[in-house]
């Protein structure tokens, strides 16, 4: 005999909660990274296409992007890492993120495919710019965040100016890789060329500021961004890190790092 699943009961009982943003909080954001065995690459490519329909109908999912990844050295096809894929999600309510992890066929599909999966839960602290014409993280007043922080950059290149941008990237990447306080850096993109960004994880806000404002290579790129008009659209966002679970590239980048007190159960690591 067919019996309703607990997830179906959740939809009926908590539909309103999933659509209403929590009061006095920035939207919960999650980044999921999946490390795929070589034989799973064709299935991962198929999921990148087929999961879009499912994500569009996911309750409480306010904004999402399926992402390819790379090492971020040049932001062209040479960077691509076909074994590592991502999902960035912004949730209208914390309960929606929890339900996605337990009930969504998207989450289950990637879990069954991945050798490793890692999730980090974030609260936006500051953001400026837009992504696909939207401001997914809100317009927040900058504030100090204790513990580790994360940054997301995203840009849509003007293709006629892309060669100049690509030539400017390697010195910044080299500086980033050796910068004190960096825990993880991954190139992210919605397309192989022209739409790209970075996700970086830092031990604290001070380490991120030192890289962003004191590194000469990065400061030079910031100056040239204005004068050379590389981007048709750009976004920079900073986040407080609430917690993480799983592993990526052999470990959890946040293992052993003191984290800010969580504001909900989603700040707690999941076994």
C-alpha positions as CSV (number, residue, x, y, z in Angstrom):
1,X,0.0,0.0,0.0
2,X,1.3,3.5,-0.9
3,X,2.0,5.7,2.1
4,X,2.8,9.4,1.9
5,X,6.4,10.1,2.6
6,X,7.5,12.4,5.4
7,X,8.7,14.9,2.8
8,X,5.2,15.1,1.4
9,X,3.9,15.8,4.8
10,X,6.5,18.6,5.1
11,X,5.2,20.3,2.0
12,X,1.7,20.3,3.2
13,X,2.5,21.4,6.7
14,X,5.2,24.0,6.1
15,X,4.4,25.4,2.6
16,X,3.9,28.9,4.1
17,X,7.1,28.7,6.1
18,X,9.2,27.7,3.1
19,X,8.1,30.8,1.2
20,X,8.4,33.4,3.9
21,X,11.9,34.8,4.6
22,X,12.9,34.8,8.3
23,X,12.5,38.1,10.1
24,X,15.6,40.2,10.8
25,X,18.0,37.9,9.0
26,X,19.8,37.8,5.8
27,X,18.9,35.0,3.5
28,X,20.6,31.6,4.1
29,X,23.0,30.7,1.3
30,X,24.5,27.3,0.7
31,X,27.2,26.2,-1.7
32,X,27.4,22.6,-2.5
33,X,30.5,21.1,-4.2
34,X,30.5,17.6,-5.7
35,X,33.6,15.6,-6.7
36,X,32.8,13.1,-9.4
37,X,34.8,9.9,-10.4
38,X,36.0,10.0,-14.0
39,X,33.4,7.5,-15.2
40,X,30.7,9.7,-13.7
41,X,31.5,12.8,-15.8
42,X,28.8,12.1,-18.5
43,X,26.2,11.7,-15.9
44,X,27.2,14.9,-14.2
45,X,26.9,16.8,-17.5
46,X,23.4,15.3,-17.9
47,X,22.4,16.4,-14.4
48,X,23.6,19.9,-15.2
49,X,20.9,20.1,-17.9
50,X,18.1,18.0,-16.3
51,X,18.2,19.4,-12.8
52,X,17.3,22.9,-13.9
53,X,13.6,22.0,-14.2
54,X,13.6,20.4,-10.8
55,X,15.3,23.4,-9.2
56,X,12.9,25.8,-10.7
57,X,10.1,24.0,-8.8
58,X,11.9,23.6,-5.5
59,X,9.9,25.2,-2.6
60,X,11.7,28.1,-0.9
61,X,14.5,28.3,-3.4
62,X,14.8,32.0,-4.1
63,X,17.9,32.0,-6.3
64,X,20.1,29.2,-7.7
65,X,23.0,28.6,-10.1
66,X,24.4,25.3,-11.2
67,X,28.1,25.8,-11.6
68,X,31.1,24.3,-13.3
69,X,34.4,24.7,-11.6
70,X,38.1,25.2,-12.4
71,X,41.3,26.2,-10.8
72,X,40.8,29.9,-11.7
73,X,44.3,30.4,-13.2
74,X,43.1,31.8,-16.5
75,X,39.3,31.6,-16.5
76,X,39.2,30.0,-19.9
77,X,38.7,26.4,-21.1
78,X,42.1,25.3,-19.8
79,X,40.9,25.8,-16.2
80,X,37.9,23.5,-16.4
81,X,37.6,20.7,-13.8
82,X,35.1,18.2,-15.2
83,X,35.2,16.2,-12.0
84,X,34.0,19.0,-9.7
85,X,30.6,20.6,-9.9
86,X,28.6,23.0,-7.8
87,X,25.2,24.4,-6.7
88,X,24.8,27.8,-5.2
89,X,21.4,28.3,-3.5
90,X,19.8,31.2,-1.7
91,X,16.8,30.2,0.5
92,X,13.7,32.1,1.4
93,X,13.7,30.3,4.7
94,X,16.1,28.1,6.6
95,X,13.5,25.3,6.6
96,X,13.5,25.2,2.8
97,X,17.3,24.5,2.8
98,X,16.8,21.7,5.3
99,X,14.0,20.1,3.3
100,X,16.1,20.3,0.1
101,X,18.9,18.3,1.7
102,X,16.5,15.6,3.0
103,X,13.9,15.4,0.2
104,X,15.0,16.8,-3.1
105,X,15.8,14.4,-6.0
106,X,18.5,16.9,-7.0
107,X,20.4,16.5,-3.7
108,X,19.8,12.7,-3.8
109,X,21.0,12.4,-7.4
110,X,24.3,14.2,-6.8
111,X,24.9,12.3,-3.5
112,X,24.6,9.1,-5.4
113,X,27.0,10.2,-8.1
114,X,29.7,12.0,-6.0
115,X,32.8,10.5,-4.5
116,X,33.0,13.5,-2.2
117,X,30.4,16.2,-1.4
118,X,30.9,19.3,0.7
119,X,28.3,21.9,1.8
120,X,29.1,25.2,3.4
121,X,26.3,27.3,4.9
122,X,26.6,31.1,4.8
123,X,24.9,34.3,5.8
124,X,25.5,37.4,3.6
125,X,27.3,40.2,5.3
126,X,27.8,42.6,2.4
127,X,27.1,42.5,-1.3
128,X,27.1,44.9,-4.3
129,X,26.4,44.4,-7.9
130,X,24.1,42.0,-9.7
131,X,23.9,38.4,-11.0
132,X,21.7,37.8,-14.0
133,X,20.1,41.1,-13.4
134,X,19.2,40.3,-9.7
135,X,20.7,41.0,-6.3
136,X,20.3,37.6,-4.8
137,X,22.0,38.4,-1.5
138,X,20.3,41.7,-0.8
139,X,21.9,45.1,-0.2
140,X,23.4,44.7,3.3
141,X,25.3,47.0,5.5
142,X,28.9,45.9,5.9
143,X,29.6,44.4,9.3
144,X,32.3,42.5,11.1
145,X,32.0,38.7,11.0
146,X,33.8,36.7,13.7
147,X,35.4,33.5,12.6
148,X,35.9,32.4,9.0
149,X,34.4,34.3,6.1
150,X,33.7,33.5,2.4
151,X,33.7,35.7,-0.7
152,X,31.9,35.2,-4.0
153,X,32.9,37.2,-7.1
154,X,31.0,36.9,-10.4
155,X,31.4,38.7,-13.7
156,X,29.9,38.7,-17.2
157,X,32.7,39.6,-19.5
158,X,32.4,41.9,-22.5
159,X,33.8,39.4,-25.0
160,X,35.6,42.0,-27.1
161,X,37.6,42.9,-23.9
162,X,38.1,39.4,-22.6
163,X,41.7,38.9,-23.8
164,X,42.9,41.8,-21.7
165,X,41.1,40.4,-18.7
166,X,42.6,36.9,-19.2
167,X,46.1,38.4,-19.4
168,X,45.5,40.2,-16.1
169,X,44.3,37.1,-14.2
170,X,47.5,35.0,-13.6
171,X,49.3,37.4,-11.3
172,X,46.2,37.7,-9.1
173,X,45.7,33.9,-9.0
174,X,49.4,33.4,-8.0
175,X,49.1,36.0,-5.2
176,X,45.9,34.5,-4.0
177,X,47.3,30.9,-3.8
178,X,50.1,32.0,-1.5
179,X,48.1,34.5,0.6
180,X,48.0,33.8,4.4
181,X,44.6,32.9,5.7
182,X,43.2,31.3,2.5
183,X,41.5,28.0,3.2
184,X,40.0,27.2,-0.2
185,X,39.7,28.9,-3.6
186,X,37.6,27.5,-6.5
187,X,36.9,29.1,-9.9
188,X,33.1,28.9,-10.6
189,X,31.2,29.6,-13.8
190,X,27.8,29.1,-15.5
191,X,29.5,28.7,-18.9
192,X,32.9,27.7,-20.1
193,X,33.8,31.2,-21.3
194,X,32.5,34.7,-20.4
195,X,30.6,33.9,-17.2
196,X,32.9,33.3,-14.4
197,X,33.8,34.0,-10.8
198,X,35.5,32.7,-7.7
199,X,34.5,31.2,-4.4
200,X,37.1,31.8,-1.7
201,X,37.1,30.8,2.0
202,X,39.2,32.6,4.6
203,X,40.3,32.2,8.2
204,X,38.9,35.6,9.1
205,X,37.8,39.0,7.7
206,X,41.3,40.5,8.2
207,X,42.9,37.9,5.9
208,X,40.3,38.6,3.1
209,X,40.8,42.4,3.5
210,X,44.6,42.0,3.2
211,X,44.3,40.2,0.0
212,X,41.6,42.4,-1.5
213,X,43.1,45.8,-0.6
214,X,46.9,45.3,0.0
215,X,47.9,42.9,-2.7
216,X,49.3,44.9,-5.6
217,X,48.2,42.4,-8.3
218,X,44.6,42.5,-7.1
219,X,44.6,46.3,-6.6
220,X,45.9,46.7,-10.2
221,X,43.0,44.6,-11.5
222,X,40.5,46.6,-9.5
223,X,41.8,49.9,-11.0
224,X,41.8,48.4,-14.5
225,X,38.3,47.1,-14.2
226,X,37.1,50.7,-14.2
227,X,39.3,52.1,-16.9
228,X,39.1,49.1,-19.3
229,X,35.4,48.2,-18.9
230,X,36.0,44.4,-18.8
231,X,32.6,43.6,-17.3
232,X,29.0,43.9,-18.5
233,X,27.9,42.8,-15.1
234,X,29.7,42.1,-11.8
235,X,29.0,41.1,-8.3
236,X,31.0,40.8,-5.1
237,X,29.6,39.4,-1.9
238,X,31.0,38.5,1.5
239,X,29.5,36.0,4.0
240,X,29.8,34.8,7.5
241,X,30.4,31.1,7.6
242,X,27.9,29.2,9.8
243,X,29.1,25.7,9.2
244,X,30.1,22.9,6.8
245,X,29.7,19.2,6.3
246,X,31.4,16.6,4.2
247,X,34.7,16.8,2.3
248,X,36.1,18.1,-0.9
249,X,39.6,17.5,-2.3
250,X,40.2,15.1,0.5
251,X,39.1,17.1,3.5
252,X,36.9,19.8,5.0
253,X,38.7,23.2,4.5
254,X,37.0,24.4,7.7
255,X,38.2,21.4,9.9
256,X,39.7,22.8,13.1
257,X,38.7,26.4,12.3
258,X,36.7,28.1,15.0
259,X,33.4,29.3,13.6
260,X,30.8,31.9,14.4
261,X,27.9,30.7,16.6
262,X,25.1,29.4,14.4
263,X,21.7,31.2,14.2
264,X,19.9,28.0,13.3
265,X,20.3,24.3,13.1
266,X,21.8,24.8,9.7
267,X,24.9,26.1,11.3
268,X,25.7,22.7,12.7
269,X,27.8,20.2,10.7
270,X,25.9,17.2,9.4
271,X,27.3,13.7,9.9
